[in-house]
């Protein structure tokens, strides 16, 4: 089931994507005006049941994709989470003992088929294909073996980065990770029902049709179970929180010379069973 938030005639609606279009479910649940409200109310089973019988309300071309959770409150990203990514830095460091984390804000993302924006201040816009998990059940100090019980849904993320700006300070990367509309998320949420959706997932990133990133989530240095356990040690995870889980080797900054994104480029991130996230690139007006 593909649960999406869309924009049509100035309205933001959520519902289910089917082969022949979009089925709006928002009118059926006035107490849940957004998908975030659905998740916070633990209402996904009710929504999915309604989606089975829903009729097409908007055919293809009558809507565009918004972020799946455009009002998400907390997004936490895991950095340098594949062994080859650590080696890409060429600093001689061993595999880290603890994961690197940084926050992102929802203003830094666009939806499926919307353009990433390259700012005039710096042209080192880069791509990072990742899987994002949406927390469905709150928890603190969650055991790794129980971590999957706290996931509601999955989506895809292009964790776009202005590379030069992650070097503006000694100990953080927040500036380079939060330019408006520099990344993307979507196209939809896929309910998490089977550990194989993560444990057997292969993620690929293509730029203008060229395969740049290709790896398996099973190769992560810090698996998603451990991410949830570690993060929930210091903060209570809440329904609707998003964890962006890490990108494989092959980002543009690691080529010699670097291969940053330019206007007209098209980035596609794909995971079988979740979907394909596609975005163009444009310069900021």
PATOR-956922 format. One record per residue: residue in one letter; x, y, z of N, C-alpha, C in turn. Coordinates in steps of 0.2 Angstrom, whole numbers, plus 2048, in hexadecimal, padded with zeros to 3 digits. Layout:
AXYZXYZXYZ;...
***
This chain:
X8047FA800800800800804806800;X80380B7FC8078117FB8038177FE;X80481A80380181F806804826805;X80182A8028048307FF800837802;X80483C8028018438038028467FC;X7FD8497F97FD84C7F37FA8537F3;X7FB8577EE7F985E7ED7F485E7E7;X7EE8607E87EA8617E27E58677E3;X7E586B7DE7E18717DE7E28757E5;X7E88757E77EA8797ED7E88757F3;X7E686F7F37E486C7F97EA8667FA;X7EB8658007F08608037EB85A805;X7EC8548027E884E8047EC848805;X7EA8448097EE83D8097E9838807;X7EC8328057E882D8037ED827800;X7EA8237FC7EE81D7F97EF81E7F2;X7F581C7EF7F781C7E87F58157E6;X7F18157E07F080F7DD7F280F7D6;X7F280A7D27F480A7CB7F180F7C7;X7EB8117C87E78167C47E681C7C7;X7EA81E7CC7E98257CF7E98257D7;X7E782A7D97E782C7E07E082B7E3;X7DF8287E97D98277ED7DA82C7F3;X7D68317F37D68367F97D38327FF;X7D68328057D383080B7D2835810;X7D583B80F7D48408147CD842816;X7C88428117C18438137BE83E818;X7C18388187BE83381C7C0833823;X7C58378257C883782B7C983F82E;X7C484282F7C58498317C984B837;X7C984683C7CD8468427D5845840;X7D684383A7DD8428387DF846832;X7E084C8337E185182D7E784F828;X7EC84C82B7F284A8287F4843829;X7F98418257FC83A8277FF83A82D;X80283F82F80683F83680083E83C;X7FB84183B7F58408407F3839840;X7F383683A7F182F83A7F682A83E;X7FD82C83C802828840802829847;X80182F8498018318507FB82E854;X7F682D8507F082A8537F0822853;X7F581F8507F681884F7F081684A;X7EF81A8457E98198417EB81583A;X7F18138397F28108337EE80A831;X7ED8068367E98008347E2802831;X7DF8078347D88098327D980C82B;X7DE81082A7DF8148247E080E81E;X7E48098207E580481B7DF800819;X7DB7FF81E7D57FC81D7D0800818;X7D08068197CC80A8157CF80B80E;X7D580B80D7D880B8077D7806802;X7D58008057D47FA8017CE7FB7FC;X7C97FF7FF7C38007FB7C28077F8;X7C880B7F97C78127F77C78127EF;X7C38177EC7C38187E57C781D7E3;X7C981D7DD7CE8237DA7CA8297DA;X7CD82E7DE7CA8357DE7CE83A7D9;X7D48387D87D983C7D37DD8387CF;X7DB8387C87DF8347C37E68377C3;X7EB8337C07F28367BF7F283D7BB;X7F68417BD7F68487BA7F284D7BE;X7ED84B7C27E984F7C67EC8517CD;X7F284F7CE7F58507D57FC8507D4;X8008537D98078527DA8098507E1;X80E84D7E281084A7E88138507ED;X8118507F38148537F881884F7FC;X81C85180181F84D80681A848809;X81C84280A81783D80E815840814;X81984381881884681F81A84D81F;X81785281B81985981B81985D821;X81685A82681685D82D81A859832;X81F855830823851834827856839;X82885483F82B858844832857845;X83485184583B84F84683E84A841;X84384C83E84784883984E84783C;X85084183D85784083F85B83B83A;X86183D83886483A83386A836835;X86C83083387282D83487782E82F;X87D83083188283182C88782C82B;X88B82B82689182782588F820828;X88A81D825887816828889810823;X88D81181E88F80B81A89780A81B;X89A80581B8A180481C8A5808816;X8A38078108A680B80B8A581280B;X8A081580E89F81C8108A481E814;X8A681B81A8AB81D81E8B281D81B;X8B38188168B98188128BA81E80E;X8B482080B8B48268068B782C809;X8B782D8108BA8338138C1833812;X8C482D8118CC82D8108CF831816;X8CD83081C8D08338228D482D826;X8D48278248D78228288D382082E;X8CD82282F8CA8218358C781A835;X8C681683B8C381083B8BC81183B;X8B880B83B8B180B83B8AF80E842;X8AB8138428A98178488A581284D;X8A68148538A381085989C812859;X89A81885889381A85989181E852;X88B81E85188882184B88882884B;X88982B845889833845881835843;X87F83A84787883C846878844845;X87384684187184D84086A84E83F;X86785484086085583F85F858838;X85A85783585785A82F85085D830;X84E86282D84886582E844865827;X83D86482883986382283986881D;X83B86E81E83C873819842871814;X84686D81684B86B81184A86680C;X84386480C84185E80883B860803;X83B85D7FD83685E7F88338567F7;X82D8567F482A8507F282D84D7EC;X82A8477EA82B8437E482A8487DE;X82E8477D982D84B7D382E8537D3;X8308557D983185C7DA83985D7DA;X83B8637D78428647D78468667DD;X84C8637DE8508657E385386C7E1;X8548717E68568777E485E8787E6;X86287B7E186987C7E28698847E4;X86C8867EA86C88D7EC8728917E8;X8718977E887689B7E487C89C7E8;X87C89B7EF88289C7F38878967F2;X8858907F088A88B7EF8878857EA;X88B8827E688987E7E188B8777E2;X88C8757E988E86E7EA88886A7ED;X88386A7E987D8667EB87E85F7E9;X87D85B7EE87F8547ED87884F7EF;X8798497ED8738457EE87583F7F3;X87183C7F78728377FB86B8337FB;X86B82D7F88658297F88658257FF;X85F82580285E82280985781F80A;X85681A80E85081881084E81C817;X84881E81884682281E84181E821;X84181D82883C81A82B83881F82F;X83181D83082D82183482B81D83A;X82C82084082A81D84682381D847;X82081884981981784A817816852;X81C81485681A81385D820816861;X81E81A86682381D86A82781886E;X82D81B87083181687483781A876;X83A81887C84081A87F844814881;X84B81487F84F80F88184D80887E;X84B80887784880387484E7FE873;X84C7F78748517F28738517F186B;X8577EF8688587EE8618547E985F;X8537E486284F7DE8608477E085F;X8457E586383E7E886383D7EE85E;X8437F085B8437F785883E7F7852;X83D7F184E8397F18488317F284A;X8307F08518297F18538277F8853;X82C7FD85382A80485482A80884D;X82B80484782B80784182480783E;X82180C83B81A80C83881B80B831;X82080F82E82080F826827811824;X82881081D82E81181A82D816814;X83281A81383281E80D83981F80A;X83A82380584182480284382B803;X84982C80484C833805852834800;X85283A7FD85883D7FA85B8427FF;X86084080386284480886784A806;X86584E8018698537FE86D857802;X87385980087885C80487B861800;X87C86780388186C80188886B804;X88C86880089286580389786A806;X89886F80389C87480689A87780D;X89387780E89187A81489187581A;X89286F81989386A81E89A86B821;X89E86F81E8A58708218A5877824;X8A087B8258A08828288A2882830;X8A187C8338A287C83A8A687583C;X8A98758418AD86F8438A9869844;X8A48698488A186484B89A862848;X89786684389086484189086583A;X88A86283788986383088286682F;X87F86983487886B83387787082E;X87C87482D87B87A82887A877821;X87F87281F87F86F81887986A817;X87686881C87086381C86986681C;X86986D81C86286F81D860875819;X86387681386187B80E85A87980C;X85687E80B84F87E80984F87A802;X84B8758028498717FC85086D7F9;X85486C7FD85A8697FA85A8617FA;X85585E7FE8548577FE84D8557FC;X84C84F7FC84584C7FA8438467FE;X83C8457FF83A83F80283483D7FF;X8338367FF82D8347FC82E82D7F8;X82A82C7F38248307F181E82F7F6;X81E8297FA8198277FE81B824804;X81782280981981D80E81681680C;X81A81180E81980A80D818808814;X81380581781280281D8187FD81E;X81B7FD8248207F882681C7F2829;X81D7EC8258197E682881E7E0828;X8247E18258287DB8258307DD826;X8347DA82A83B7DC82B83F7DB824;X83C7D78208407D78198407DD815;X83B7E181783A7E88138417EC814;X8447EB81A84A7EE81B8507E981B;X8507E481E8557DF81E8587DD818;X8537DC8138557DA80C8557DF807;X8557E68098547EB80485A7ED801;X85A7EF7FA85F7F17F685E7F87F4;X8627FD7F58618047F38658067EE;X8638097E986680C7E38658137E2;X86A8177E086981E7DE86C81F7D7;X8688227D286A8237CC86A82B7CA;X86E82E7C786E8357C586F8357BD;X8698377BA8698377B38698307B0;X86782B7B48678257B186D8217B3;X8728247B68788217B787881E7BF;X87A8187C087A8157C687F8187CA;X87E81B7D088381E7D488481B7DB;X87E8197DE87E8157E487B80F7E4;X87D80A7E787A8037E687D7FF7EC;X8787FD7F187B7F97F78747F67FA;X8767F27FF8717EF8038707F280A;X86A7F380D86A7F681386D7F1818;X86E7EB8178717E681B8787E781C;X87B7EB8188827ED8198847F381D;X87E7F682087F7FC8248847FA82A;X8887FF82C88C7FE8328877FE838;X88280383887E80383E87780183B;X8757FB83C86E7F98398687FD83C;X8637FD83885D80183B85B7FF841;X85B7F98438597F784A85D7FB84F;X8647FB84E8697FE852868806852;X86680984D86481084C85F812851;X85980E85185480F85585680E85C;X85980985E85B80886586080E867;X86581086386981586586681C866;X86281E86185F82486285A824867;X85681F86985181F86E85481F875;X85B81E87585E81E87C85E82587E;X85F82A87A85F83187C85983587B;X85583387784E836876849832875;X84383387783D82F87683B83086F;X83B82B86B83882B86483082B865;X82E82F86082683086082482F859;X81D82D85981A82B85381B83184E;X81D83084881E835843825837842;X829836847831837846833833840;X83883683D83B833837843832838;X84582C83784C82B83784E829830;X85382D82D85682C82785D828828;X85D82282586181D82886881D825;X86A82082087182081E87181F816;X87782181387782180C87E81C80A;X87D8198058838158038898197FF;X88E8167FE8938197FA89181C7F3;X8948217F08928237EA88F82A7E9;X88F82E7EE88D8357EE8928397EA;X88F83E7E78938427E28998457E5;X89A8467EB89F8497EE8A58457EE;X8A483E7EE8AA8397EE8AD8377E8;X8AB83A7E28AE8397DC8B483E7DB;X8B883D7D78BE8417D58BE8437CE;X8BC8497CC8BA84E7D08B284D7D2;X8B08517D78A98507DA8A48517D4;X89E84D7D589984D7D08938507D3;X8928567D488D8597D888785A7D3;X88185B7D587B85C7D187A8637CE;X8788637C88778697C48708697C2;X86D86F7C08668707BE86586C7B8;X8608687B885E8637B286085C7B4;X86485B7B98658547BB85F8517BE;X85F84A7BE8598477C185C8417C5;X85A8417CB85C83C7D08568377D2;X8588317D185382C7D38568277D9;X8528267DE8548227E384E81C7E3;X8508167E484C8107E384D80B7E8;X8488087EB8488027EF8427FE7ED;X8437F87EB83E7F47EA8397F37F0;X8337F37EF82E7F27F482D7F97F8;X8317FE7F782F8057F982D8097F4;X83180A7EE82F80E7E98358117E6;X8348167E283981A7DE8388227DF;X83D8257E283C82C7E38408307DE;X83D8347DA8408387D484083F7D5;X8458437D484584A7D584A84D7D0;X8488537CD84D8577C885185C7CD;X8548607CA8588657CD85786C7C9;X8578717CD8568787CA85A87C7CF;X85C8827CC85F8877D085A88B7D3;X85B88E7D98578927DD8558987D9;X84F89A7D884D8A07D48508A67D7;
***
